[in-house]
Amino acid sequence: MTGAALTSCRLSRTPRDAERSGEHRRFQGKDSVATQRPVFDASLVAYLTHFASVESHTRFETPAPYYTQNGSDMEIKWIEDFIALSQYQSFSRAAEFRNVTQSGFSRRIQSLEQWVGADLIDRSSFPPTLTPAGQLFREAAVDILGKLFDTRAIIRIDQRMAGKGLQIAAGHTIALSFLPAWLKALTARFGEVRARVIPTNVHDSILMLVNGNCELMFAYHHPELPLHLDPVRYEHLTVGVDVLLPVCRPNARGAPMFRLPGTAARPLPLISYTETSYFGRCLALLLSRVDTTPALRPHYESDMAEVLKKLVLEGEGIAWLPKSSIVAELDAGELVLAGRDTWSLEVELRAYRDASNRNEFLDMLWRHLRAASPAVD
């Protein structure tokens, strides 16, 4: 099943939170790019671009525009484009910095000029320079963006949990199967730790991490299906290992109701993940590597492993489920393996953090996690 294609992405990385760096005005001054620290992050762009190539089912909408009296709208990314152009004084370099094509970048600058109602860039000179209207607009744009990001930083500080608090983004399976015991162990080590766990899909988890809306992100990882995050900026540690196992209900004799690889005459009913979900991609990788192509017929489909688990428990078919989510059912004999070890896929469980977040408790926790991190081949 192919999800809705990505149609409207905000491909710019907003500046880091003011509370993290102590700098409350990211766009102040008129220094050249050689002396001004870049404020945009391309990791989010690389990630979204990667998932656009597989037609992500998640739809990332452009943030709400500002509406003008005549009905046209203006987007913050146009202002960020304009400021980048004023710093680089080159359409090609500014477009590369903003991770868009030069033609797309030029169209966005033109759209901003149409919204303003005046030429902001003098294209007759080389390098291109700001017109008097452009200089005036830049001063206002820098001030407006600074106030917006300062206000956002204040709001985020108010939303943070006091004391030893963590905001955690994690996939639904990780939130249900891994984090409860992990948080309990954390409390035993550090005392009371308040945590807000936000279960979500891998796309939204990465958005939360990159936009500074969580201290930790937990996600599965396979070396052939990496998450496209800058490994320098976004540190990671392996905190566990899980295995995708083919399982089904047992029959009256305790044998699997459905046994891999199945036959063409009697294909096995497959309860699967959507193709663009992370587990869906893991399953596709696994099936591409097995020696014998299984005979499967799609039966049900969902993004959530817990939904697949419920359907398998009802005897609806076979599904590949993370072992961490079915330990109790395997021990009780409610579920059995539907194939040998060659039909399974091992995945890492990783914790990610933004290295620029110098929260004292987070640093202490990260040192503890690094010391306890298991070695993975």
ZAKOL-123832 format. One record per residue (C-alpha): residue number from 0; residue in one letter; x negated, y, z negated. Coordinates in nm, 2 decimals, padded with zeros to 4 digits. Layout:
N
{nr=NUM	rest=A	c1=X	c2=Y	c3=Z}
...
REM end
This chain:
377
{nr=0	rest=M	c1=00.00	c2=00.00	c3=00.00}
{nr=1	rest=T	c1=-00.14	c2=00.33	c3=00.10}
{nr=2	rest=G	c1=-00.08	c2=00.63	c3=-00.14}
{nr=3	rest=A	c1=-00.01	c2=00.98	c3=-00.04}
{nr=4	rest=A	c1=-00.32	c2=01.14	c3=00.11}
{nr=5	rest=L	c1=-00.50	c2=01.42	c3=-00.07}
{nr=6	rest=T	c1=-00.35	c2=01.73	c3=00.08}
{nr=7	rest=S	c1=-00.43	c2=02.02	c3=-00.14}
{nr=8	rest=C	c1=-00.75	c2=02.02	c3=-00.35}
{nr=9	rest=R	c1=-00.91	c2=02.29	c3=-00.55}
{nr=10	rest=L	c1=-01.27	c2=02.21	c3=-00.45}
{nr=11	rest=S	c1=-01.43	c2=02.48	c3=-00.66}
{nr=12	rest=R	c1=-01.58	c2=02.41	c3=-01.00}
{nr=13	rest=T	c1=-01.48	c2=02.67	c3=-01.26}
{nr=14	rest=P	c1=-01.75	c2=02.81	c3=-01.49}
{nr=15	rest=R	c1=-01.83	c2=02.62	c3=-01.80}
{nr=16	rest=D	c1=-01.64	c2=02.71	c3=-02.12}
{nr=17	rest=A	c1=-01.76	c2=03.02	c3=-02.28}
{nr=18	rest=E	c1=-01.75	c2=02.85	c3=-02.62}
{nr=19	rest=R	c1=-02.01	c2=02.60	c3=-02.51}
{nr=20	rest=S	c1=-02.28	c2=02.83	c3=-02.39}
{nr=21	rest=G	c1=-02.21	c2=03.15	c3=-02.58}
{nr=22	rest=E	c1=-02.19	c2=03.34	c3=-02.26}
{nr=23	rest=H	c1=-01.85	c2=03.50	c3=-02.22}
{nr=24	rest=R	c1=-01.90	c2=03.66	c3=-01.88}
{nr=25	rest=R	c1=-02.01	c2=03.43	c3=-01.60}
{nr=26	rest=F	c1=-01.98	c2=03.67	c3=-01.32}
{nr=27	rest=Q	c1=-02.12	c2=03.99	c3=-01.46}
{nr=28	rest=G	c1=-02.38	c2=04.19	c3=-01.28}
{nr=29	rest=K	c1=-02.49	c2=04.22	c3=-00.92}
{nr=30	rest=D	c1=-02.81	c2=04.02	c3=-00.93}
{nr=31	rest=S	c1=-02.91	c2=03.81	c3=-00.63}
{nr=32	rest=V	c1=-02.86	c2=03.44	c3=-00.65}
{nr=33	rest=A	c1=-03.23	c2=03.40	c3=-00.70}
{nr=34	rest=T	c1=-03.20	c2=03.56	c3=-01.05}
{nr=35	rest=Q	c1=-02.85	c2=03.46	c3=-01.14}
{nr=36	rest=R	c1=-02.76	c2=03.11	c3=-01.27}
{nr=37	rest=P	c1=-02.52	c2=02.92	c3=-01.05}
{nr=38	rest=V	c1=-02.18	c2=02.88	c3=-01.21}
{nr=39	rest=F	c1=-02.02	c2=02.62	c3=-01.00}
{nr=40	rest=D	c1=-02.05	c2=02.24	c3=-01.02}
{nr=41	rest=A	c1=-02.04	c2=02.02	c3=-00.71}
{nr=42	rest=S	c1=-01.98	c2=01.70	c3=-00.89}
{nr=43	rest=L	c1=-01.60	c2=01.74	c3=-00.89}
{nr=44	rest=V	c1=-01.61	c2=01.81	c3=-00.52}
{nr=45	rest=A	c1=-01.81	c2=01.50	c3=-00.44}
{nr=46	rest=Y	c1=-01.57	c2=01.29	c3=-00.65}
{nr=47	rest=L	c1=-01.26	c2=01.43	c3=-00.49}
{nr=48	rest=T	c1=-01.41	c2=01.41	c3=-00.14}
{nr=49	rest=H	c1=-01.49	c2=01.04	c3=-00.20}
{nr=50	rest=F	c1=-01.14	c2=00.95	c3=-00.31}
{nr=51	rest=A	c1=-00.99	c2=01.15	c3=-00.02}
{nr=52	rest=S	c1=-01.17	c2=00.91	c3=00.21}
{nr=53	rest=V	c1=-00.97	c2=00.63	c3=00.06}
{nr=54	rest=E	c1=-00.65	c2=00.82	c3=00.06}
{nr=55	rest=S	c1=-00.61	c2=00.87	c3=-00.31}
{nr=56	rest=H	c1=-00.25	c2=00.82	c3=-00.43}
{nr=57	rest=T	c1=-00.31	c2=01.10	c3=-00.68}
{nr=58	rest=R	c1=-00.21	c2=01.44	c3=-00.56}
{nr=59	rest=F	c1=-00.43	c2=01.73	c3=-00.68}
{nr=60	rest=E	c1=-00.24	c2=02.05	c3=-00.63}
{nr=61	rest=T	c1=-00.40	c2=02.39	c3=-00.59}
{nr=62	rest=P	c1=-00.35	c2=02.59	c3=-00.90}
{nr=63	rest=A	c1=-00.05	c2=02.82	c3=-00.89}
{nr=64	rest=P	c1=-00.13	c2=03.13	c3=-00.68}
{nr=65	rest=Y	c1=-00.08	c2=03.49	c3=-00.76}
{nr=66	rest=Y	c1=00.23	c2=03.61	c3=-00.57}
{nr=67	rest=T	c1=00.24	c2=03.95	c3=-00.41}
{nr=68	rest=Q	c1=00.53	c2=04.18	c3=-00.34}
{nr=69	rest=N	c1=00.53	c2=04.09	c3=00.03}
{nr=70	rest=G	c1=00.55	c2=03.72	c3=-00.04}
{nr=71	rest=S	c1=00.19	c2=03.63	c3=00.06}
{nr=72	rest=D	c1=-00.03	c2=03.46	c3=-00.20}
{nr=73	rest=M	c1=-00.39	c2=03.48	c3=-00.32}
{nr=74	rest=E	c1=-00.59	c2=03.20	c3=-00.48}
{nr=75	rest=I	c1=-00.87	c2=03.22	c3=-00.73}
{nr=76	rest=K	c1=-01.10	c2=03.01	c3=-00.51}
{nr=77	rest=W	c1=-01.10	c2=03.29	c3=-00.25}
{nr=78	rest=I	c1=-01.24	c2=03.53	c3=-00.51}
{nr=79	rest=E	c1=-01.50	c2=03.28	c3=-00.61}
{nr=80	rest=D	c1=-01.59	c2=03.24	c3=-00.24}
{nr=81	rest=F	c1=-01.62	c2=03.62	c3=-00.21}
{nr=82	rest=I	c1=-01.85	c2=03.65	c3=-00.51}
{nr=83	rest=A	c1=-02.06	c2=03.36	c3=-00.38}
{nr=84	rest=L	c1=-02.09	c2=03.54	c3=-00.04}
{nr=85	rest=S	c1=-02.19	c2=03.86	c3=-00.21}
{nr=86	rest=Q	c1=-02.46	c2=03.68	c3=-00.40}
{nr=87	rest=Y	c1=-02.60	c2=03.47	c3=-00.11}
{nr=88	rest=Q	c1=-02.55	c2=03.72	c3=00.17}
{nr=89	rest=S	c1=-02.51	c2=03.43	c3=00.41}
{nr=90	rest=F	c1=-02.19	c2=03.26	c3=00.52}
{nr=91	rest=S	c1=-02.37	c2=02.92	c3=00.57}
{nr=92	rest=R	c1=-02.55	c2=02.92	c3=00.24}
{nr=93	rest=A	c1=-02.24	c2=03.04	c3=00.05}
{nr=94	rest=A	c1=-02.03	c2=02.78	c3=00.22}
{nr=95	rest=E	c1=-02.28	c2=02.51	c3=00.13}
{nr=96	rest=F	c1=-02.29	c2=02.63	c3=-00.23}
{nr=97	rest=R	c1=-01.91	c2=02.62	c3=-00.24}
{nr=98	rest=N	c1=-01.90	c2=02.27	c3=-00.09}
{nr=99	rest=V	c1=-01.68	c2=02.36	c3=00.21}
{nr=100	rest=T	c1=-01.74	c2=02.38	c3=00.58}
{nr=101	rest=Q	c1=-01.86	c2=02.72	c3=00.71}
{nr=102	rest=S	c1=-01.55	c2=02.75	c3=00.93}
{nr=103	rest=G	c1=-01.33	c2=02.68	c3=00.63}
{nr=104	rest=F	c1=-01.52	c2=02.92	c3=00.42}
{nr=105	rest=S	c1=-01.49	c2=03.19	c3=00.68}
{nr=106	rest=R	c1=-01.11	c2=03.14	c3=00.70}
{nr=107	rest=R	c1=-01.08	c2=03.18	c3=00.33}
{nr=108	rest=I	c1=-01.28	c2=03.50	c3=00.33}
{nr=109	rest=Q	c1=-01.05	c2=03.63	c3=00.61}
{nr=110	rest=S	c1=-00.74	c2=03.52	c3=00.41}
{nr=111	rest=L	c1=-00.87	c2=03.73	c3=00.12}
{nr=112	rest=E	c1=-00.93	c2=04.03	c3=00.34}
{nr=113	rest=Q	c1=-00.58	c2=03.99	c3=00.48}
{nr=114	rest=W	c1=-00.44	c2=03.98	c3=00.13}
{nr=115	rest=V	c1=-00.64	c2=04.29	c3=00.02}
{nr=116	rest=G	c1=-00.56	c2=04.47	c3=00.35}
{nr=117	rest=A	c1=-00.91	c2=04.58	c3=00.43}
{nr=118	rest=D	c1=-01.24	c2=04.44	c3=00.55}
{nr=119	rest=L	c1=-01.46	c2=04.34	c3=00.26}
{nr=120	rest=I	c1=-01.76	c2=04.22	c3=00.45}
{nr=121	rest=D	c1=-01.96	c2=04.41	c3=00.71}
{nr=122	rest=R	c1=-02.03	c2=04.14	c3=00.97}
{nr=123	rest=S	c1=-02.21	c2=04.37	c3=01.21}
{nr=124	rest=S	c1=-02.52	c2=04.38	c3=00.98}
{nr=125	rest=F	c1=-02.77	c2=04.11	c3=00.91}
{nr=126	rest=P	c1=-02.75	c2=03.98	c3=00.65}
{nr=127	rest=P	c1=-02.38	c2=04.06	c3=00.60}
{nr=128	rest=T	c1=-02.32	c2=04.32	c3=00.33}
{nr=129	rest=L	c1=-02.02	c2=04.44	c3=00.14}
{nr=130	rest=T	c1=-01.82	c2=04.73	c3=00.28}
{nr=131	rest=P	c1=-01.72	c2=05.01	c3=00.03}
{nr=132	rest=A	c1=-01.39	c2=04.83	c3=-00.01}
{nr=133	rest=G	c1=-01.58	c2=04.51	c3=-00.08}
{nr=134	rest=Q	c1=-01.80	c2=04.67	c3=-00.34}
{nr=135	rest=L	c1=-01.49	c2=04.81	c3=-00.52}
{nr=136	rest=F	c1=-01.31	c2=04.48	c3=-00.50}
{nr=137	rest=R	c1=-01.61	c2=04.29	c3=-00.63}
{nr=138	rest=E	c1=-01.63	c2=04.50	c3=-00.94}
{nr=139	rest=A	c1=-01.26	c2=04.43	c3=-01.01}
{nr=140	rest=A	c1=-01.29	c2=04.06	c3=-00.92}
{nr=141	rest=V	c1=-01.58	c2=04.00	c3=-01.16}
{nr=142	rest=D	c1=-01.40	c2=04.17	c3=-01.44}
{nr=143	rest=I	c1=-01.07	c2=03.98	c3=-01.38}
{nr=144	rest=L	c1=-01.24	c2=03.64	c3=-01.35}
{nr=145	rest=G	c1=-01.44	c2=03.71	c3=-01.67}
{nr=146	rest=K	c1=-01.13	c2=03.79	c3=-01.86}
{nr=147	rest=L	c1=-00.95	c2=03.48	c3=-01.73}
{nr=148	rest=F	c1=-01.23	c2=03.25	c3=-01.83}
{nr=149	rest=D	c1=-01.28	c2=03.42	c3=-02.16}
{nr=150	rest=T	c1=-00.91	c2=03.38	c3=-02.24}
{nr=151	rest=R	c1=-00.92	c2=03.02	c3=-02.13}
{nr=152	rest=A	c1=-01.22	c2=02.96	c3=-02.37}
{nr=153	rest=I	c1=-01.03	c2=03.11	c3=-02.66}
{nr=154	rest=I	c1=-00.73	c2=02.90	c3=-02.59}
{nr=155	rest=R	c1=-00.94	c2=02.58	c3=-02.57}
{nr=156	rest=I	c1=-01.11	c2=02.66	c3=-02.90}
{nr=157	rest=D	c1=-00.76	c2=02.69	c3=-03.06}
{nr=158	rest=Q	c1=-00.66	c2=02.36	c3=-02.91}
{nr=159	rest=R	c1=-00.97	c2=02.17	c3=-03.04}
{nr=160	rest=M	c1=-00.94	c2=01.96	c3=-03.35}
{nr=161	rest=A	c1=-01.10	c2=02.09	c3=-03.66}
{nr=162	rest=G	c1=-01.40	c2=01.92	c3=-03.83}
{nr=163	rest=K	c1=-01.52	c2=01.59	c3=-03.68}
{nr=164	rest=G	c1=-01.28	c2=01.59	c3=-03.40}
{nr=165	rest=L	c1=-01.29	c2=01.44	c3=-03.05}
{nr=166	rest=Q	c1=-01.08	c2=01.48	c3=-02.74}
{nr=167	rest=I	c1=-01.11	c2=01.16	c3=-02.55}
{nr=168	rest=A	c1=-00.99	c2=01.08	c3=-02.19}
{nr=169	rest=A	c1=-00.97	c2=00.71	c3=-02.10}
{nr=170	rest=G	c1=-00.79	c2=00.47	c3=-01.87}
{nr=171	rest=H	c1=-00.47	c2=00.31	c3=-02.01}
{nr=172	rest=T	c1=-00.64	c2=-00.03	c3=-02.05}
{nr=173	rest=I	c1=-00.94	c2=00.12	c3=-02.24}
{nr=174	rest=A	c1=-00.71	c2=00.33	c3=-02.46}
{nr=175	rest=L	c1=-00.51	c2=00.02	c3=-02.56}
{nr=176	rest=S	c1=-00.77	c2=-00.25	c3=-02.57}
{nr=177	rest=F	c1=-01.10	c2=-00.09	c3=-02.66}
{nr=178	rest=L	c1=-01.06	c2=00.24	c3=-02.84}
{nr=179	rest=P	c1=-00.86	c2=00.14	c3=-03.15}
{nr=180	rest=A	c1=-01.13	c2=-00.09	c3=-03.27}
{nr=181	rest=W	c1=-01.40	c2=00.15	c3=-03.15}
{nr=182	rest=L	c1=-01.25	c2=00.44	c3=-03.34}
{nr=183	rest=K	c1=-01.22	c2=00.23	c3=-03.65}
{nr=184	rest=A	c1=-01.59	c2=00.14	c3=-03.64}
{nr=185	rest=L	c1=-01.66	c2=00.51	c3=-03.58}
{nr=186	rest=T	c1=-01.48	c2=00.60	c3=-03.90}
{nr=187	rest=A	c1=-01.67	c2=00.34	c3=-04.10}
{nr=188	rest=R	c1=-02.00	c2=00.49	c3=-03.97}
{nr=189	rest=F	c1=-01.92	c2=00.87	c3=-03.99}
{nr=190	rest=G	c1=-01.63	c2=00.90	c3=-04.23}
{nr=191	rest=E	c1=-01.30	c2=01.05	c3=-04.12}
{nr=192	rest=V	c1=-01.30	c2=01.13	c3=-03.75}
{nr=193	rest=R	c1=-01.00	c2=01.29	c3=-03.60}
{nr=194	rest=A	c1=-00.95	c2=01.19	c3=-03.23}
{nr=195	rest=R	c1=-00.70	c2=01.28	c3=-02.97}
{nr=196	rest=V	c1=-00.68	c2=01.01	c3=-02.71}
{nr=197	rest=I	c1=-00.54	c2=01.10	c3=-02.37}
{nr=198	rest=P	c1=-00.46	c2=00.78	c3=-02.16}
{nr=199	rest=T	c1=-00.47	c2=00.86	c3=-01.79}
{nr=200	rest=N	c1=-00.60	c2=00.73	c3=-01.46}
{nr=201	rest=V	c1=-00.97	c2=00.76	c3=-01.36}
{nr=202	rest=H	c1=-00.90	c2=01.05	c3=-01.13}
{nr=203	rest=D	c1=-00.75	c2=01.27	c3=-01.41}
{nr=204	rest=S	c1=-01.01	c2=01.15	c3=-01.66}
{nr=205	rest=I	c1=-01.29	c2=01.28	c3=-01.44}
{nr=206	rest=L	c1=-01.10	c2=01.61	c3=-01.39}
{nr=207	rest=M	c1=-01.07	c2=01.65	c3=-01.77}
{nr=208	rest=L	c1=-01.45	c2=01.58	c3=-01.81}
{nr=209	rest=V	c1=-01.56	c2=01.82	c3=-01.54}
{nr=210	rest=N	c1=-01.32	c2=02.09	c3=-01.64}
{nr=211	rest=G	c1=-01.43	c2=02.07	c3=-02.00}
{nr=212	rest=N	c1=-01.10	c2=01.94	c3=-02.14}
{nr=213	rest=C	c1=-01.25	c2=01.65	c3=-02.33}
{nr=214	rest=E	c1=-01.57	c2=01.56	c3=-02.52}
{nr=215	rest=L	c1=-01.58	c2=01.20	c3=-02.41}
{nr=216	rest=M	c1=-01.46	c2=01.01	c3=-02.11}
{nr=217	rest=F	c1=-01.44	c2=00.63	c3=-02.11}
{nr=218	rest=A	c1=-01.42	c2=00.45	c3=-01.77}
{nr=219	rest=Y	c1=-01.51	c2=00.12	c3=-01.61}
{nr=220	rest=H	c1=-01.81	c2=00.10	c3=-01.38}
{nr=221	rest=H	c1=-01.93	c2=-00.14	c3=-01.11}
{nr=222	rest=P	c1=-02.26	c2=-00.06	c3=-00.93}
{nr=223	rest=E	c1=-02.09	c2=-00.10	c3=-00.59}
{nr=224	rest=L	c1=-01.80	c2=00.13	c3=-00.70}
{nr=225	rest=P	c1=-01.97	c2=00.42	c3=-00.87}
{nr=226	rest=L	c1=-01.80	c2=00.73	c3=-01.01}
{nr=227	rest=H	c1=-01.94	c2=01.02	c3=-00.82}
{nr=228	rest=L	c1=-02.07	c2=01.23	c3=-01.11}
{nr=229	rest=D	c1=-02.41	c2=01.41	c3=-01.14}
{nr=230	rest=P	c1=-02.60	c2=01.17	c3=-01.37}
{nr=231	rest=V	c1=-02.81	c2=01.45	c3=-01.50}
{nr=232	rest=R	c1=-02.53	c2=01.68	c3=-01.59}
{nr=233	rest=Y	c1=-02.29	c2=01.40	c3=-01.70}
{nr=234	rest=E	c1=-02.47	c2=01.15	c3=-01.92}
{nr=235	rest=H	c1=-02.34	c2=00.80	c3=-01.96}
{nr=236	rest=L	c1=-02.39	c2=00.51	c3=-02.19}
{nr=237	rest=T	c1=-02.27	c2=00.15	c3=-02.16}
{nr=238	rest=V	c1=-02.05	c2=00.07	c3=-02.46}
{nr=239	rest=G	c1=-01.92	c2=-00.27	c3=-02.35}
{nr=240	rest=V	c1=-01.87	c2=-00.52	c3=-02.07}
{nr=241	rest=D	c1=-01.54	c2=-00.65	c3=-01.95}
{nr=242	rest=V	c1=-01.44	c2=-00.91	c3=-01.69}
{nr=243	rest=L	c1=-01.15	c2=-00.92	c3=-01.44}
{nr=244	rest=L	c1=-01.01	c2=-01.27	c3=-01.46}
{nr=245	rest=P	c1=-00.75	c2=-01.43	c3=-01.24}
{nr=246	rest=V	c1=-00.47	c2=-01.55	c3=-01.47}
{nr=247	rest=C	c1=-00.11	c2=-01.68	c3=-01.46}
{nr=248	rest=R	c1=00.14	c2=-01.86	c3=-01.67}
{nr=249	rest=P	c1=00.08	c2=-02.23	c3=-01.75}
{nr=250	rest=N	c1=00.32	c2=-02.50	c3=-01.64}
{nr=251	rest=A	c1=00.47	c2=-02.76	c3=-01.87}
{nr=252	rest=R	c1=00.15	c2=-02.96	c3=-01.87}
{nr=253	rest=G	c1=-00.06	c2=-02.65	c3=-01.96}
{nr=254	rest=A	c1=-00.21	c2=-02.63	c3=-01.61}
{nr=255	rest=P	c1=-00.19	c2=-02.30	c3=-01.41}
{nr=256	rest=M	c1=00.13	c2=-02.25	c3=-01.23}
{nr=257	rest=F	c1=-00.07	c2=-02.09	c3=-00.94}
{nr=258	rest=R	c1=-00.42	c2=-02.21	c3=-00.86}
{nr=259	rest=L	c1=-00.67	c2=-02.03	c3=-00.64}
{nr=260	rest=P	c1=-00.73	c2=-02.03	c3=-00.35}
{nr=261	rest=G	c1=-00.38	c2=-02.13	c3=-00.26}
{nr=262	rest=T	c1=-00.28	c2=-02.26	c3=00.09}
{nr=263	rest=A	c1=-00.14	c2=-02.10	c3=00.40}
{nr=264	rest=A	c1=00.18	c2=-02.31	c3=00.36}
{nr=265	rest=R	c1=00.22	c2=-02.19	c3=00.00}
{nr=266	rest=P	c1=00.05	c2=-01.86	c3=-00.06}
{nr=267	rest=L	c1=00.02	c2=-01.74	c3=-00.42}
{nr=268	rest=P	c1=00.24	c2=-01.45	c3=-00.53}
{nr=269	rest=L	c1=00.00	c2=-01.17	c3=-00.61}
{nr=270	rest=I	c1=00.07	c2=-00.91	c3=-00.87}
{nr=271	rest=S	c1=-00.18	c2=-00.65	c3=-00.78}
{nr=272	rest=Y	c1=-00.30	c2=-00.29	c3=-00.83}
{nr=273	rest=T	c1=-00.26	c2=-00.02	c3=-00.58}
{nr=274	rest=E	c1=-00.54	c2=-00.01	c3=-00.33}
{nr=275	rest=T	c1=-00.67	c2=00.33	c3=-00.44}
{nr=276	rest=S	c1=-00.67	c2=00.26	c3=-00.82}
{nr=277	rest=Y	c1=-01.01	c2=00.17	c3=-00.96}
{nr=278	rest=F	c1=-00.91	c2=-00.19	c3=-01.04}
{nr=279	rest=G	c1=-00.75	c2=-00.21	c3=-00.70}
{nr=280	rest=R	c1=-01.09	c2=-00.13	c3=-00.54}
{nr=281	rest=C	c1=-01.26	c2=-00.38	c3=-00.78}
{nr=282	rest=L	c1=-01.02	c2=-00.65	c3=-00.67}
{nr=283	rest=A	c1=-01.08	c2=-00.57	c3=-00.30}
{nr=284	rest=L	c1=-01.46	c2=-00.59	c3=-00.36}
{nr=285	rest=L	c1=-01.42	c2=-00.93	c3=-00.54}
{nr=286	rest=L	c1=-01.21	c2=-01.08	c3=-00.26}
{nr=287	rest=S	c1=-01.45	c2=-00.96	c3=00.00}
{nr=288	rest=R	c1=-01.74	c2=-01.15	c3=-00.17}
{nr=289	rest=V	c1=-01.58	c2=-01.49	c3=-00.23}
{nr=290	rest=D	c1=-01.67	c2=-01.78	c3=00.00}
{nr=291	rest=T	c1=-01.31	c2=-01.89	c3=00.05}
{nr=292	rest=T	c1=-01.04	c2=-01.64	c3=00.16}
{nr=293	rest=P	c1=-00.75	c2=-01.69	c3=-00.08}
{nr=294	rest=A	c1=-00.39	c2=-01.73	c3=00.05}
{nr=295	rest=L	c1=-00.20	c2=-01.45	c3=-00.13}
{nr=296	rest=R	c1=00.13	c2=-01.28	c3=-00.06}
{nr=297	rest=P	c1=00.19	c2=-00.94	c3=-00.22}
{nr=298	rest=H	c1=00.47	c2=-00.96	c3=-00.48}
{nr=299	rest=Y	c1=00.45	c2=-00.67	c3=-00.72}
{nr=300	rest=E	c1=00.21	c2=-00.37	c3=-00.74}
{nr=301	rest=S	c1=00.12	c2=-00.12	c3=-01.01}
{nr=302	rest=D	c1=-00.16	c2=00.11	c3=-01.12}
{nr=303	rest=M	c1=-00.14	c2=-00.02	c3=-01.48}
{nr=304	rest=A	c1=-00.29	c2=-00.35	c3=-01.60}
{nr=305	rest=E	c1=-00.03	c2=-00.36	c3=-01.88}
{nr=306	rest=V	c1=00.25	c2=-00.37	c3=-01.62}
{nr=307	rest=L	c1=00.08	c2=-00.65	c3=-01.43}
{nr=308	rest=K	c1=00.03	c2=-00.84	c3=-01.76}
{nr=309	rest=K	c1=00.40	c2=-00.82	c3=-01.84}
{nr=310	rest=L	c1=00.49	c2=-00.96	c3=-01.50}
{nr=311	rest=V	c1=00.24	c2=-01.24	c3=-01.52}
{nr=312	rest=L	c1=00.38	c2=-01.34	c3=-01.86}
{nr=313	rest=E	c1=00.72	c2=-01.36	c3=-01.70}
{nr=314	rest=G	c1=00.57	c2=-01.62	c3=-01.46}
{nr=315	rest=E	c1=00.60	c2=-01.39	c3=-01.15}
{nr=316	rest=G	c1=00.26	c2=-01.47	c3=-01.01}
{nr=317	rest=I	c1=-00.11	c2=-01.43	c3=-01.04}
{nr=318	rest=A	c1=-00.30	c2=-01.12	c3=-01.14}
{nr=319	rest=W	c1=-00.66	c2=-01.02	c3=-01.21}
{nr=320	rest=L	c1=-00.66	c2=-00.87	c3=-01.56}
{nr=321	rest=P	c1=-00.94	c2=-00.73	c3=-01.78}
{nr=322	rest=K	c1=-01.03	c2=-01.00	c3=-02.04}
{nr=323	rest=S	c1=-01.01	c2=-00.74	c3=-02.32}
{nr=324	rest=S	c1=-00.64	c2=-00.69	c3=-02.26}
{nr=325	rest=I	c1=-00.55	c2=-01.07	c3=-02.26}
{nr=326	rest=V	c1=-00.77	c2=-01.22	c3=-02.54}
{nr=327	rest=A	c1=-00.47	c2=-01.30	c3=-02.76}
{nr=328	rest=E	c1=-00.26	c2=-01.44	c3=-02.48}
{nr=329	rest=L	c1=-00.55	c2=-01.67	c3=-02.36}
{nr=330	rest=D	c1=-00.61	c2=-01.79	c3=-02.72}
{nr=331	rest=A	c1=-00.23	c2=-01.86	c3=-02.76}
{nr=332	rest=G	c1=-00.21	c2=-02.05	c3=-02.43}
{nr=333	rest=E	c1=00.05	c2=-01.80	c3=-02.30}
{nr=334	rest=L	c1=-00.19	c2=-01.73	c3=-02.00}
{nr=335	rest=V	c1=-00.45	c2=-01.96	c3=-01.84}
{nr=336	rest=L	c1=-00.72	c2=-01.90	c3=-01.58}
{nr=337	rest=A	c1=-00.61	c2=-01.95	c3=-01.22}
{nr=338	rest=G	c1=-00.95	c2=-02.01	c3=-01.08}
{nr=339	rest=R	c1=-01.32	c2=-02.07	c3=-01.16}
{nr=340	rest=D	c1=-01.58	c2=-01.82	c3=-01.26}
{nr=341	rest=T	c1=-01.65	c2=-01.73	c3=-00.90}
{nr=342	rest=W	c1=-01.31	c2=-01.56	c3=-00.89}
{nr=343	rest=S	c1=-01.40	c2=-01.32	c3=-01.16}
{nr=344	rest=L	c1=-01.58	c2=-00.98	c3=-01.16}
{nr=345	rest=E	c1=-01.78	c2=-00.83	c3=-01.44}
{nr=346	rest=V	c1=-01.76	c2=-00.45	c3=-01.50}
{nr=347	rest=E	c1=-01.93	c2=-00.22	c3=-01.74}
{nr=348	rest=L	c1=-01.74	c2=00.00	c3=-01.99}
{nr=349	rest=R	c1=-01.91	c2=00.34	c3=-02.00}
{nr=350	rest=A	c1=-01.88	c2=00.65	c3=-02.21}
{nr=351	rest=Y	c1=-01.95	c2=00.98	c3=-02.04}
{nr=352	rest=R	c1=-02.02	c2=01.33	c3=-02.17}
{nr=353	rest=D	c1=-02.12	c2=01.67	c3=-02.04}
{nr=354	rest=A	c1=-02.48	c2=01.72	c3=-02.13}
{nr=355	rest=S	c1=-02.42	c2=02.10	c3=-02.16}
{nr=356	rest=N	c1=-02.18	c2=02.05	c3=-02.45}
{nr=357	rest=R	c1=-02.41	c2=02.09	c3=-02.75}
{nr=358	rest=N	c1=-02.15	c2=02.01	c3=-03.01}
{nr=359	rest=E	c1=-02.34	c2=01.90	c3=-03.33}
{nr=360	rest=F	c1=-02.11	c2=01.61	c3=-03.41}
{nr=361	rest=L	c1=-02.10	c2=01.50	c3=-03.05}
{nr=362	rest=D	c1=-02.48	c2=01.50	c3=-03.03}
{nr=363	rest=M	c1=-02.50	c2=01.29	c3=-03.35}
{nr=364	rest=L	c1=-02.24	c2=01.05	c3=-03.22}
{nr=365	rest=W	c1=-02.42	c2=01.02	c3=-02.88}
{nr=366	rest=R	c1=-02.75	c2=00.93	c3=-03.06}
{nr=367	rest=H	c1=-02.56	c2=00.66	c3=-03.25}
{nr=368	rest=L	c1=-02.40	c2=00.52	c3=-02.93}
{nr=369	rest=R	c1=-02.74	c2=00.52	c3=-02.75}
{nr=370	rest=A	c1=-02.89	c2=00.31	c3=-03.02}
{nr=371	rest=A	c1=-02.60	c2=00.07	c3=-03.01}
{nr=372	rest=S	c1=-02.57	c2=00.05	c3=-02.63}
{nr=373	rest=P	c1=-02.60	c2=-00.30	c3=-02.50}
{nr=374	rest=A	c1=-02.85	c2=-00.39	c3=-02.23}
{nr=375	rest=V	c1=-02.68	c2=-00.45	c3=-01.89}
{nr=376	rest=D	c1=-02.86	c2=-00.63	c3=-01.61}
REM end
